[in-house]
């Protein structure tokens, strides 16, 4: 017994990958800066982390998200 469902794709898109990678780089930089007590770098890294989320959202709205107009459809 099977039925067809629209699969969301679990975030496998350019927008998701870019947003997550930029955010992870920000978190990694912030962690090292926090360890060495460099306060301004911690805040800059926090900004980079938030920018990653915003960038992912912008790319998604620009068509690079799951089922976006600029992504290729995958055949299973």
C-alpha positions in Angstrom: 0.0 0.0 0.0 1.5 3.3 -1.1 0.4 6.8 -1.7 2.1 9.8 -3.1 3.0 12.7 -0.9 4.7 16.0 -1.6 8.0 15.6 0.0 9.5 18.8 1.4 13.0 17.7 0.7 14.3 18.0 4.3 16.2 21.3 3.5 18.5 19.9 0.8 18.8 23.2 -1.1 21.4 25.8 -1.7 19.6 28.2 0.6 19.7 25.8 3.5 23.3 24.8 3.0 24.6 28.3 2.7 22.6 29.5 5.7 23.8 26.6 7.9 27.4 26.8 6.8 27.7 30.6 7.4 26.0 30.2 10.8 28.3 27.3 11.8 31.4 29.4 10.9 30.0 32.2 13.0 29.5 29.8 16.0 33.0 28.4 15.6 34.6 31.8 15.5 32.5 32.9 18.4 33.5 29.9 20.5 37.2 30.4 20.0 36.9 34.2 20.7 34.9 33.5 23.8 37.6 31.1 25.0 40.3 33.8 24.5 38.0 36.5 25.9 38.0 38.7 22.8 34.6 40.4 23.3 34.3 42.3 20.1 35.0 39.1 18.0 32.3 37.3 20.0 29.8 39.9 19.1 30.9 40.0 15.5 30.5 36.2 15.3 27.1 36.5 16.8 26.2 38.9 14.0 27.7 36.5 11.4 25.6 33.7 12.9 22.4 35.8 12.6 23.4 36.9 9.1 23.6 33.2 8.1 20.0 32.7 9.0 18.9 35.9 7.2 21.0 34.9 4.1 19.3 31.5 4.0 15.9 33.1 4.2 16.8 35.6 1.4 18.1 32.8 -0.8 15.0 30.8 -0.2 12.8 33.7 -1.2 15.0 34.2 -4.3 14.2 30.7 -5.5 17.1 28.7 -4.2 15.1 26.9 -1.5 13.3 23.6 -1.6 11.1 23.4 -4.7 12.3 26.8 -5.7 12.2 28.2 -9.2 16.0 28.0 -9.6 16.5 24.5 -8.2 16.6 21.3 -10.2 13.9 18.7 -9.6 15.3 15.4 -8.3 14.0 12.2 -9.7 13.8 9.3 -7.2 
